[in-house]
Amino acid sequence: MVKLRLKRCGRKQRAIYRIIAIDVRSRREGRDLRKVGFYDPIKNQTYLNVSAILYFLEKGAQPTGTVHDISKKAGFLQNFALTKTKLD
């Protein structure tokens, strides 16, 4: 199973996180399938590759709680849920 989760980068006390698609059995710093965005909690900046995230969600990937909250703040996750219910 594939998950969308955070990968820690940066230096001590100045962490930034990459949002990646990764196999569930891999460790946090393991090899990712694809980088789909980043999140900087210090500067409160977020970049999301929406098309890549939607691709993985359509294929059955599950976002972690934090990634879900970040994408919810961006406002595109509700659109995905609405279109998915219309297709079913």
Buried (B, 14 or more C-beta within 10 A) or exposed (E): EBBBBBBEEEEEEEBBBBBBBBEEEBEEEEEBBBBBBBBBEEEEEBEBBBEBBBBBBEEEBBBEEBBEEBBEEBEBBEEBEEEEEEEE
